Amino acid sequence: MTYCVAIRLQDGIVFASDTRTNAGVDHISVFKKLYTFGIDGERSIVLLTSGNLATSQAVVKMLENGVKLGADEHILNAPTLFDAARMVGSLVSQVARESQARAFSQESFGSNFLLGGQIKGQLPELYHIYQEGNFINATEDTPFLQIGEAKYGKPILDRSLNYRSSLEDAVRAVLVSFDSTIRSNLSVGFPMDLLVYRNGTYHLPKGIRIDANDPYLHNVRTQWSDGLKAILHSFSVPPDYYFE
């Protein structure tokens, strides 16, 4: 399992993923799940993955090979991000079907993806691509999308963010969202990868890898925990009938 989130705001898109992959409690590894594709000044595309690692790695390698080998259609010449999402959806459903056909068990070979970014002359977009190959896009009413172990971090994002939130607030919320998830689920863990794309730049920053000892993360975690305790203690005392 993993946890990935992407938030499309009026000023840009924040992408984040953990790196933990496990095949049982005695086989835990670190694998990258955030990938970038771009032409500086023309398009910036970020892909996040969760689910079956072999499937997601195969899809990413096929996308990379399409660019490297000069395929007629590849992710860096897709006319729109919608077309790029269709491309990823087609690949993931193909790989999952082929793997299932060769399997001797009912193991799931599905993977989910978040794909977002911007192509010059077009608005920024963000898509959640399902393992069946279909997809949905983020909207102003629903600006963030999650894949993997999403339930622990979702309440933080629901309460703190909207489309007009700042990128700085989104980064803060993402860190708290990941901290809450990691505290509650052993299948999600540090380090995490974070990348912030600013609309209209058509340039992908290198992003940052954050481990559990990152000083800013430590500060956010401590303030969040202390703040929750302070708010809890500030509530009025429960009435006597609560204890009858």
N, C-alpha and C positions, 0 to 999 in steps of 0.2 A: 504494500500500500504506500501511498505517498500523499502529499498535499501540495496543490498548486492553485494560485489565484492570479487573476488579471483584472485590473480596474480601469475602465475607460472613462476619463474625466474630460472636462472642457479644455484643459490645458495639456493633456497628455495621457499616457497609459503607463501604469505600474504593473510589472510582472514579477512574480516570486514563486520559487519552488524549493522544496526540500530536496535532499539527495539520498535519502535512505531507501534501500531495497532489501527486502528480506524474503528468504525461503524457509521460514521457521526461525525460532528464537536462537538457534545455534549457527545461523548462516545469514549474517547481516553485512551488507556491503554499501559502499558509497558510489553512486552513479549520477552523472550529470543528467538533468531532465529539462534544461533550458537551452534552446538552440536559436541561433540568429542567422538570417539570410538577408542580404542587402546589397544595394548599389548606392554608394555614397552620393547624396544629392538627388537621388531618383526614387528610391524605395527602401523602406525599413520594415522587416518582418521578423516577429519573434514567435517561437513555437515552444509550448510547454507540454509535457507528456505525463500520463499516469496509466497504470494498468500493466498488462503483460510486457515485461522488459524486452523480450526478444522481438515482439511485434513492433513496439515503439522504436527500437533501434533499427529494425529493418526498414520502417517507413522513413525515418530520418536519412538513412543511408541511400535509399532510392531517390529521395529529393536531392541529396547532395550529388549523386551520380548523374541525375538528369541535367544539372547545371554543368558539371565537369565534362560530361561527354557530349554536350551540345544537343540535347534532345530538342525536337521541334517545339514541344511544350514543356516548360519547367517552371519552378516557383519564381524565378527571377524575370520571366517574361510573361507571366500571367497578367492579363489585361486589368484585372481588379482583384481585390482581396477575396471577394466572393468566389472568383474562379480559383484562387489559390486554396480556399477552403474546400471546394469541390475536389480539387486534385488530391489533397490530403485525405479526404473522406473516401475517395475511390481506392487509394492505396491501402488504408487501414482495413477496409472491409475485404479487399483482395488477400492481403497477407493473413488475416485472421481465418478466412475461409480455407486457404491452402494449408495452414498449420493444423486446423481442426480435421481436415480430410486425412492427414497423415497420422493423427493421434490415435492412441489406443485407450484413451480415457475421455471423460467429459470435462476435462480441465478447460477453463476459459482462456482463450487467446486474444481477447479483446483489449483494446487500448482506447483511451480518450485523449483528446488534444485541445489545447487552447491556442488559437492563432490570432495574432493581432499586429497592428502596425499601420503604415500609411504609404500610399503610392502617390507620387507627385501629381497634383491637380485633382486629387480625390480626398474625401473626408477620411479621418482615421476610423478604423473598424476593429471589432473584436468578435471572434466566433468561438463557440464550444462545439467541437466536432465529436460525435458519438462513434462508438466502435462499429455501429452498423453503417456508417458513412454519411448519415444525415447530420445536420447542424443547425444551431440557432445563433443569433447575434445579440450582443449587448445593446441596450437602449438607454435613453436618459432616465427612464423609470427604473431600470435594472442595470446599473452601470458596471457591476462586477460579476464575474463568472468564476466558478470553482470546479476543480476535478480532484478525485481522490478522497481522502478523509476530510470532508468539508464541514461536518456538522459542528465540530467544536469551535471553529473559527468564525462561522457564519454570523452568530449573534453579535459579535464585535463589529463586523462590517455593516450589518443591518442598522445598528443603532448609531454609528458614528459617521457614515459616509453618504453622500449623494453626488449627483453628476457635477455639481458646482464646487465640491470640496477641492482644496488645494492639493497639489502633488505632495507637499510636505505632510499634510494631515493623512493622506493615503499611505505614505510610507510608515508613519507612526502606527496607524491602524493595522497595517499588514504585519508589522513586528509583533504587536499584541496578539493578533489573530494566530500567528505561528506559535508564539509562546504558549497560548492557551491550548492549542492542538497538541503540541509536543508534551505538555504536562499531563495530558489526558490519554494519549495514545502512543504506545511504544513503537508502532510501525512508522511513525513520522519522526525525523530527527535532523539535527544539525550535521554538517553545515547547510545553509540555505543560500540560494542564488537570488539576487535582486537586480533588476534592471529598470530604469526609468526613462521612457521615451517622451520627449517634448514635441508636441504637435508642430508641424511645419518645418522641422529641422531636417528631415530625411537623412538623419545620421543616427546610427546606433552607438550609444556609449558602450564601453566594454563591460559595464555592470560591476557588481561586487559580490564576492563570496563572504558570507558572514558566519562565523563560528560562535559557539556558546560563550566564548570569552570576549567577544567584541564589546568594547567599553560603552558605546552608545546603546547597544542592545541591553547590556546589563543595567544601564541607567533607566531605560524605558521599563524593563521588567520590574525593577525595584519600585519605581514611582507608581506603576499600575497596581502592583500588589498592595503597597501602602495606601494608595488612594482608595482601593476597594474596601480595605479594612476600616479606613476613616469614615467612609460613607456609611458602611454597615453600622458602625457604632453611633453615627449621628442620627439614625432613625429613632423615633420615639419608642419607648418601652412597650412591648406587646401587652395588651390588656389582660387582666386576670382570667377572663373566660377562655383565652387561648390555651390555658393550662388546666382547665377543669376536666 
